Amino acid sequence: MKLKEISFTGNSSKEWEEFNRIYHQVFWDKLYGHVRNEYKDMLQGQINEEFNIQLGADKYERTNNRLDKRNGYRTRSYEILGGYINDLQIPRSRNLKIHYSVFGMWERVQNKVLDAMVVAYIMGKSSSAAQEILEAFGQSKFSRTFLCRLVKRFENRLKQYRECIITKNWNYVFIDGMAVKVYDAYLQDKIVIFALGMDNNKQTELLGWVVTDGEDETSVRSLLINLKNRGLKTPDLFISDGAKFIESAMKLEYPHTERQLCCFHKIKNIQTNLEDIKNRKYILREAGDIFEYSNTKKEALSRLNTFKTNWYKKEPEAVRLFVQDFEKTLKYFKFPQVMWRSIRTNNPLEQYIGKMRAWLSKFTYFYSNINLELAMFTHVCYKNKELVPKSIDCFSLKEHTFV
């Protein structure tokens, strides 16, 4: 019996992979093309509508409200996240100066594209890497001159932000830090110490930061001096963890301001000094209840005495450290009760640092302190919805790209 030869050529995995790749490429190309056409139609419709309104008449319409006559149109390019539109038709009038809200007179790039360029530059750490990132997402090839000018403008904004005058009165100032990786000659840990302001309406704002090699008094003091020079009025209360170097710096620069020791860090220290882990749940709950259910400082101290009686024999070291400097955690009783929950812990700044850390995680590490500060500033601007200013007339895509 003669066996029939089986051929796998028609169904080889390589051919199937190639077919699948082409199919997906065609699908996404069509999708992006459709999005780009939809965006173009929306832009063109808005442009035509605004022109008709300012001219006082639709196309071919005869009316006494007409202010001028049409004079053809000019073509204009525009860059969006979905790609490049190079044939928008901008109607012209003979004498009337027409203004369009869609974009500025010389604007050639959507603000979201400029946002992406800044982030791509920081993530890529060079203009060539930023170009590769942008081209991978279907954008035009921007020249290095354009990228450098954009990033330089962003660096100038960072400098202005670091030097801006603090005009608002911040009743409460939180101080805390986080560790990051920076490649400065070699990969090393850096500490960023932040200052966050809060008013009596619980509105918050990041006041500033300092990047340092370690947690020390000099670093915190330099941050406080910067805030003072920029106009920060003496706050009613500082809130921080139990770090001695922070307390020393505060005493030097703001000797008459009260300092609230973070209740959360105080309770957390109990956990790290337990002799029997089985006690953790109950001792932490009782310690937390001191702050949660006390309405006066006197009541809090009374609950503390009960806490010592219940736990000293079982967990002497944890209780000793908890009682030490305990009155520093009760400064919040001097302020409006509606603020107690917000100012007795460092949680407002901890939450901000958590969001900043999540934002910075996409960068892995940084090549220098300025690269780190630019990345942090992108988060500040993104949070304020102003990563790139609305006015970008000084940038002309025609002058700085080649497609």
Backbone torsions as a table, in degrees:
resi	resn	phi	psi	omega
1	MET	NA	130.1	-177.4
2	LYS	-89.3	124.8	179.6
3	LEU	-79.5	140.7	179.3
4	LYS	-85.6	130.4	-179.3
5	GLU	-73.3	130.2	-179.3
6	ILE	-97.2	131.3	179.2
7	SER	-110.3	128.8	178.3
8	PHE	-100.4	6.9	-174.3
9	THR	-60.5	-42.7	-175.5
10	GLY	-70.8	-16.1	-177.4
11	ASN	-129.2	28.8	-177.2
12	SER	-67.1	151.3	-178.1
13	SER	-65.1	-34.4	-179.5
14	LYS	-66.1	-43.0	178.7
15	GLU	-65.3	-39.4	179.1
16	TRP	-65.3	-41.4	177.9
17	GLU	-61.5	-41.5	-179.9
18	GLU	-66.1	-42.6	177.2
19	PHE	-60.8	-44.7	-179.8
20	ASN	-61.8	-40.8	179.9
21	ARG	-64.4	-45.4	-179.7
22	ILE	-64.7	-41.4	-179.6
23	TYR	-60.3	-46.8	-179.8
24	HIS	-65.3	-38.3	179.8
25	GLN	-63.6	-44.4	178.5
26	VAL	-62.8	-41.4	-179.8
27	PHE	-60.2	-50.2	-177.3
28	TRP	-70.0	-35.6	176.9
29	ASP	-61.0	-43.0	178.7
30	LYS	-66.1	-40.1	-179.5
31	LEU	-63.5	-49.7	179.7
32	TYR	-63.2	-38.3	177.4
33	GLY	-62.5	-40.8	178.6
34	HIS	-64.1	-44.4	178.9
35	VAL	-61.7	-42.8	-179.3
36	ARG	-63.7	-41.5	178.7
37	ASN	-66.5	-39.1	177.8
38	GLU	-63.5	-43.2	-179.8
39	TYR	-64.7	-41.3	179.6
40	LYS	-62.2	-44.1	-180.0
41	ASP	-61.9	-40.3	178.9
42	MET	-65.1	-44.4	179.0
43	LEU	-62.4	-46.5	-177.5
44	GLN	-63.2	-40.3	177.9
45	GLY	-63.2	-42.3	178.8
46	GLN	-64.5	-41.9	179.2
47	ILE	-61.3	-48.3	-179.0
48	ASN	-63.0	-39.9	-178.8
49	GLU	-65.4	-44.8	-179.8
50	GLU	-66.0	-37.2	178.6
51	PHE	-64.2	-45.0	-179.6
52	ASN	-62.3	-40.5	-179.0
53	ILE	-64.8	-45.2	-177.7
54	GLN	-72.9	-30.4	177.9
55	LEU	-76.2	-28.3	179.2
56	GLY	91.0	11.6	-179.6
57	ALA	-163.4	147.4	173.9
58	ASP	-78.2	174.1	-179.9
59	LYS	-63.3	132.3	-179.1
60	TYR	66.1	8.7	-178.6
61	GLU	-87.2	137.2	176.3
62	ARG	-104.8	120.5	-178.0
63	THR	-155.2	152.2	178.4
64	ASN	-72.9	-13.6	-178.9
65	ASN	-84.6	-5.5	-177.9
66	ARG	-64.6	132.1	-178.4
67	LEU	-99.7	-19.6	-177.4
68	ASP	-162.4	175.0	177.9
69	LYS	-106.8	154.4	177.9
70	ARG	-71.8	150.7	180.0
71	ASN	-138.1	51.6	178.5
72	GLY	74.2	-151.7	-179.8
73	TYR	-154.3	165.3	173.8
74	ARG	-124.0	155.1	178.4
75	THR	-93.9	152.6	-175.6
76	ARG	-148.3	142.9	178.7
77	SER	-97.3	157.4	178.5
78	TYR	-154.7	134.1	-178.1
79	GLU	-102.4	125.7	177.1
80	ILE	-123.1	171.8	-179.4
81	LEU	-63.1	-27.6	-179.2
82	GLY	-82.7	-6.5	-179.7
83	GLY	144.2	-157.2	-170.9
84	TYR	-116.3	123.7	175.7
85	ILE	-105.8	117.0	-172.6
86	ASN	-114.9	7.6	-175.9
87	ASP	-138.7	42.4	171.4
88	LEU	-69.7	138.6	-179.9
89	GLN	-100.7	117.5	-178.7
90	ILE	-103.9	107.6	-179.4
91	PRO	-61.9	148.2	178.8
92	ARG	-123.4	149.0	173.6
93	SER	-112.1	165.3	-175.4
94	ARG	-71.7	-45.6	-174.3
95	ASN	-125.4	-27.6	-173.9
96	LEU	-76.0	136.5	176.3
97	LYS	-89.1	116.5	-174.7
98	ILE	-97.6	134.9	176.5
99	HIS	-113.3	137.0	179.5
100	TYR	-115.8	131.1	178.6
101	SER	-79.4	-12.7	-177.0
102	VAL	-64.6	-41.8	178.3
103	PHE	-155.8	163.8	178.7
104	GLY	-71.3	170.8	-175.7
105	MET	-58.4	-39.0	-176.5
106	TRP	-112.9	10.3	-177.3
107	GLU	-73.6	130.3	-179.4
108	ARG	-124.2	-2.8	-175.7
109	VAL	-133.2	134.2	174.5
110	GLN	-64.0	140.9	-177.5
111	ASN	-57.2	-34.2	179.9
112	LYS	-64.5	-31.4	176.4
113	VAL	-67.6	-42.4	177.9
114	LEU	-64.1	-38.4	174.1
115	ASP	-56.1	-48.4	-178.3
116	ALA	-62.9	-36.2	-179.7
117	MET	-65.3	-42.4	178.9
118	VAL	-62.2	-47.6	179.9
119	VAL	-64.2	-41.6	179.7
120	ALA	-62.9	-39.3	178.6
121	TYR	-63.1	-45.0	-178.4
122	ILE	-68.3	-40.6	179.6
123	MET	-70.3	-38.5	-179.3
124	GLY	-81.4	-19.4	176.1
125	LYS	66.9	9.4	175.9
126	SER	-162.0	159.0	-179.3
127	SER	-68.4	-34.4	-180.0
128	SER	-68.0	-40.8	178.0
129	ALA	-66.5	-37.6	178.0
130	ALA	-62.9	-38.7	177.3
131	GLN	-60.9	-43.6	-179.7
132	GLU	-63.1	-41.5	179.8
133	ILE	-63.3	-46.4	-177.9
134	LEU	-65.4	-42.5	-179.8
135	GLU	-65.7	-31.9	178.6
136	ALA	-64.6	-24.3	179.1
137	PHE	-99.9	16.3	172.0
138	GLY	84.5	15.8	179.0
139	GLN	-90.3	165.0	178.6
140	SER	-68.8	163.9	179.4
141	LYS	-83.8	105.5	-179.5
142	PHE	-84.4	143.7	179.5
143	SER	-73.2	158.0	178.7
144	ARG	-64.3	-32.0	178.8
145	THR	-59.9	-45.2	-179.7
146	PHE	-63.5	-46.2	180.0
147	LEU	-62.2	-43.7	-178.7
148	CYS	-64.8	-39.4	178.1
149	ARG	-66.0	-40.7	179.8
150	LEU	-64.3	-46.7	-178.9
151	VAL	-68.2	-37.2	177.4
152	LYS	-61.8	-40.9	177.4
153	ARG	-62.3	-39.7	179.3
154	PHE	-67.3	-39.2	177.3
155	GLU	-63.0	-38.4	177.7
156	ASN	-65.4	-37.0	176.7
157	ARG	-65.4	-37.7	176.4
158	LEU	-61.9	-44.2	179.5
159	LYS	-61.7	-43.1	178.5
160	GLN	-64.3	-39.0	179.1
161	TYR	-63.5	-41.6	-179.0
162	ARG	-68.7	-21.7	-176.6
163	GLU	-108.3	0.8	-175.0
164	CYS	-65.0	147.2	-178.2
165	ILE	-77.3	134.8	177.0
166	ILE	-89.2	108.7	-175.8
167	THR	-98.1	-23.4	-176.4
168	LYS	-85.7	146.9	175.2
169	ASN	-83.1	120.0	178.2
170	TRP	-105.7	114.4	-176.2
171	ASN	-70.0	-31.9	-174.9
172	TYR	-131.3	137.7	179.7
173	VAL	-127.6	124.9	179.3
174	PHE	-99.3	138.7	178.7
175	ILE	-125.2	129.1	176.3
176	ASP	-164.5	170.1	-177.0
177	GLY	-140.0	169.8	175.3
178	MET	-144.1	155.8	179.9
179	ALA	-97.0	142.5	177.1
180	VAL	-138.3	162.4	177.6
181	LYS	-98.2	127.6	178.5
182	VAL	-130.9	131.4	177.3
183	TYR	-91.6	93.1	179.5
184	ASP	-120.4	90.5	-170.8
185	ALA	75.7	-42.3	173.2
186	TYR	-152.8	163.3	-177.2
187	LEU	-70.9	124.3	-176.4
188	GLN	-147.2	162.5	178.5
189	ASP	-84.4	137.0	172.6
190	LYS	-122.9	156.1	177.9
191	ILE	-114.9	129.5	174.0
192	VAL	-107.4	119.4	179.5
193	ILE	-103.7	124.0	-175.1
194	PHE	-107.1	153.6	170.3
195	ALA	-126.0	125.6	-178.9
196	LEU	-120.0	129.6	178.6
197	GLY	-97.4	148.1	175.8
198	MET	-139.6	138.8	176.1
199	ASP	-103.6	-176.4	-176.9
200	ASN	-74.0	-6.1	172.5
201	ASN	-96.6	7.7	179.6
202	LYS	67.3	19.9	172.7
203	GLN	-79.1	137.3	-177.0
204	THR	-122.6	158.3	176.6
205	GLU	-157.1	136.8	175.9
206	LEU	-71.9	121.2	-175.9
207	LEU	-89.6	-28.7	-179.7
208	GLY	166.8	177.1	177.7
209	TRP	-154.0	166.8	174.4
210	VAL	-139.8	137.1	177.6
211	VAL	-99.9	126.7	-174.7
212	THR	-139.4	164.8	179.8
213	ASP	-76.7	-20.9	-178.6
214	GLY	-165.2	169.9	178.9
215	GLU	-83.0	112.1	-179.7
216	ASP	-150.6	167.1	-177.6
217	GLU	-61.6	-40.1	-177.2
218	THR	-60.7	-40.7	-178.3
219	SER	-65.7	-47.4	179.8
220	VAL	-65.2	-38.8	-180.0
221	ARG	-64.2	-39.8	178.2
222	SER	-62.7	-36.3	176.6
223	LEU	-65.9	-44.7	-179.6
224	LEU	-65.9	-37.7	177.6
225	ILE	-64.6	-40.7	177.5
226	ASN	-60.4	-44.4	179.7
227	LEU	-64.4	-40.3	-179.6
228	LYS	-65.6	-42.5	179.6
229	ASN	-66.2	-26.8	-179.9
230	ARG	-87.4	1.3	172.4
231	GLY	108.5	7.2	179.8
232	LEU	-63.6	119.1	176.4
233	LYS	-75.9	155.7	-176.4
234	THR	-57.4	116.7	-179.9
235	PRO	-72.4	166.0	178.6
236	ASP	-79.7	-27.5	-173.8
237	LEU	-156.7	137.1	168.7
238	PHE	-102.3	142.8	177.3
239	ILE	-124.9	129.5	179.6
240	SER	-158.3	176.5	174.7
241	ASP	-80.1	-166.9	-173.3
242	GLY	-86.1	13.7	-178.2
243	ALA	-63.0	126.8	-177.9
244	LYS	-67.1	-34.9	-177.6
245	PHE	-66.1	-31.4	176.4
246	ILE	-68.8	-43.9	179.4
247	GLU	-61.9	-42.2	-179.3
248	SER	-63.1	-43.1	-179.8
249	ALA	-64.5	-39.2	179.4
250	MET	-65.2	-40.3	-179.8
251	LYS	-64.4	-33.9	-178.9
252	LEU	-73.4	-41.9	-174.3
253	GLU	-94.5	-32.3	179.2
254	TYR	-133.3	70.3	-172.7
255	PRO	-65.1	-21.7	-175.4
256	HIS	-101.6	8.4	-179.4
257	THR	-97.9	133.2	178.3
258	GLU	-65.6	154.0	177.7
259	ARG	-126.8	123.5	176.8
260	GLN	-93.5	120.8	175.2
261	LEU	-80.7	127.3	-174.8
262	CYS	-57.8	120.8	-179.8
263	CYS	-63.4	-37.7	-177.8
264	PHE	-62.5	-44.7	178.6
265	HIS	-65.6	-34.2	178.2
266	LYS	-63.2	-44.8	178.7
267	ILE	-68.8	-38.8	-179.0
268	LYS	-61.5	-32.9	180.0
269	ASN	-64.2	-25.3	177.2
270	ILE	-61.3	-45.5	-176.5
271	GLN	-59.1	-36.5	-176.9
272	THR	-79.4	-6.8	-177.4
273	ASN	-123.2	21.3	179.8
274	LEU	-76.7	143.4	174.1
275	GLU	-89.8	-32.9	179.7
276	ASP	-125.4	112.4	-176.0
277	ILE	-63.3	-21.2	179.5
278	LYS	-65.5	-21.1	-179.6
279	ASN	-83.0	-8.7	-169.9
280	ARG	-55.4	-51.9	-174.6
281	LYS	-57.7	-44.8	-172.0
282	TYR	-79.0	-40.2	-178.6
283	ILE	-70.9	-36.3	178.9
284	LEU	-68.2	-38.2	179.5
285	ARG	-64.8	-43.2	-178.7
286	GLU	-67.9	-37.0	178.0
287	ALA	-65.9	-41.1	178.8
288	GLY	-66.1	-32.7	-179.2
289	ASP	-65.6	-25.7	178.8
290	ILE	-57.6	-44.0	-178.4
291	PHE	-83.7	-33.5	-174.2
292	GLU	-71.2	-37.7	-171.1
293	TYR	-112.8	4.0	178.3
294	SER	-89.5	132.3	-179.7
295	ASN	-102.2	-10.4	177.0
296	THR	-141.3	162.8	176.9
297	LYS	-62.9	-39.7	179.7
298	LYS	-61.2	-41.8	179.1
299	GLU	-66.3	-37.5	178.5
300	ALA	-63.9	-41.7	178.8
301	LEU	-67.3	-34.3	176.8
302	SER	-65.9	-42.7	177.1
303	ARG	-65.2	-33.8	177.9
304	LEU	-63.4	-41.2	178.5
305	ASN	-62.6	-40.5	177.1
306	THR	-64.2	-40.3	178.1
307	PHE	-60.3	-43.7	179.3
308	LYS	-63.3	-42.0	-179.9
309	THR	-62.4	-39.0	-176.2
310	ASN	-76.0	-30.4	-166.4
311	TRP	-121.7	-10.8	-173.0
312	TYR	-62.1	-41.9	-178.8
313	LYS	-68.9	-31.7	-178.3
314	LYS	-81.8	-41.1	-176.6
315	GLU	-135.3	71.1	-173.1
316	PRO	-61.7	-43.7	-176.8
317	GLU	-69.3	-42.5	179.2
318	ALA	-62.8	-42.4	179.8
319	VAL	-68.2	-41.7	-180.0
320	ARG	-58.4	-46.1	-179.2
321	LEU	-70.1	-31.3	178.9
322	PHE	-69.4	-39.3	-178.3
323	VAL	-73.5	-30.4	-178.4
324	GLN	-60.1	127.0	-179.5
325	ASP	57.7	28.5	-175.4
326	PHE	-62.6	-35.8	-176.5
327	GLU	-63.8	-20.7	177.6
328	LYS	-69.4	-16.9	177.6
329	THR	-87.0	-2.5	-174.4
330	LEU	-109.5	13.6	-179.4
331	LYS	-64.7	-25.4	-175.8
332	TYR	-64.6	-18.1	179.7
333	PHE	-65.7	-17.1	-179.6
334	LYS	-79.0	-7.4	-172.1
335	PHE	-114.0	169.9	-177.3
336	PRO	-53.9	137.3	-175.7
337	GLN	-59.9	-30.1	-179.8
338	VAL	-64.7	-18.2	-178.6
339	MET	-96.2	-9.3	-171.0
340	TRP	-55.1	-50.8	-176.2
341	ARG	-62.6	-30.8	-176.8
342	SER	-81.0	-30.0	-171.7
343	ILE	-109.1	-2.7	-180.0
344	ARG	-85.2	-9.5	175.3
345	THR	-130.9	170.3	178.1
346	ASN	-92.4	16.8	-173.5
347	ASN	-58.4	-39.8	179.4
348	PRO	-56.0	-42.8	178.7
349	LEU	-76.0	-35.5	177.1
350	GLU	-59.2	-41.3	178.8
351	GLN	-65.3	-41.2	178.4
352	TYR	-64.0	-43.3	179.2
353	ILE	-63.2	-36.8	177.7
354	GLY	-60.8	-42.6	178.3
355	LYS	-68.6	-39.1	177.5
356	MET	-64.6	-41.3	179.6
357	ARG	-64.1	-40.7	177.6
358	ALA	-63.2	-40.3	178.8
359	TRP	-64.3	-42.1	-177.1
360	LEU	-76.3	-16.8	-176.2
361	SER	-62.7	-25.5	-179.7
362	LYS	-70.3	-15.7	-177.2
363	PHE	-93.2	-11.8	-179.4
364	THR	66.2	-67.9	172.7
365	TYR	-152.6	175.3	-172.4
366	PHE	-126.3	151.1	-176.0
367	TYR	-83.6	-16.8	-179.4
368	SER	-163.2	170.6	178.2
369	ASN	-63.9	-38.9	-179.2
370	ILE	-66.5	-35.9	176.4
371	ASN	-63.4	-39.8	176.7
372	LEU	-64.3	-45.2	-177.6
373	GLU	-66.7	-36.7	175.9
374	LEU	-62.8	-41.7	179.4
375	ALA	-63.9	-41.4	178.3
376	MET	-66.0	-37.2	-179.7
377	PHE	-67.4	-31.4	175.7
378	THR	-60.8	-36.3	178.3
379	HIS	-68.0	-42.1	178.7
380	VAL	-59.8	-46.4	-178.8
381	CYS	-68.2	-40.6	179.4
382	TYR	-62.7	-41.4	179.3
383	LYS	-63.3	-35.3	179.2
384	ASN	-89.6	5.1	-179.9
385	LYS	57.8	41.8	179.5
386	GLU	-145.1	46.0	179.4
387	LEU	-58.8	-41.9	171.8
388	VAL	-123.2	132.5	-177.9
389	PRO	-59.0	153.1	179.2
390	LYS	-64.4	-34.1	-179.6
391	SER	-90.9	107.5	179.9
392	ILE	-129.0	35.2	-175.4
393	ASP	-62.0	-22.4	-176.9
394	CYS	-74.0	-8.7	179.0
395	PHE	-102.4	124.7	176.8
396	SER	-117.4	117.8	-177.9
397	LEU	-62.2	-33.1	-179.8
398	LYS	-61.5	-36.0	-176.0
399	GLU	-78.5	-21.6	-167.9
400	HIS	-127.0	18.6	175.2
401	THR	-135.7	159.1	169.3
402	PHE	-139.6	124.3	-170.2
403	VAL	-101.7	NA	NA
